[in-house]
């Protein structure tokens, strides 16, 4: 398996060295570069195409939020993991709205940095502090197969009908249905239908 390639962007050299030491002990993660300001973070991301950039929001020359916008435009495949001292709702929501895949408080880095990197590199969202209402969720967290099942449920198909349409066993469809309901934190089929309509997964 290819290692996760990580770029570190923080204006404090001591902080970057601490991050590097922390990550060097982890199998499957390699630090490919360091940036000390926002402009350098954008340039190195475009050049190195890391899997993940760990980006401090408080950066000179170009602040972290503006840098993230440029990174999302120039290197859309790179997942941005934001580091911040702010745990306010506005900061978290703004980061995810700008394109962050993860948000991590600086006081939790020593415990959670590795987990956060692996999470966003795997295509999932990470948020610490956990504020579910601020994180883009729902259909993004569903697998492609679960989305198919959700769409077919919302269209009024039974488990047996979905199984026939997708070439799956009825038991497998039941498992997918249960996983979807758990992921979306809903408990009734009607709630699944409402969710699917609201998110535009089906049209009526």
Beta strands, then each sheet from edge to edge (+ up, - down):
strand 1: 4-9
strand 2: 29-35
strand 3: 52-56
strand 4: 79-84
strand 5: 102-105
strand 6: 126-128
sheet 1: 2+ 1+ 3+ 4+ 5+ 6+
end
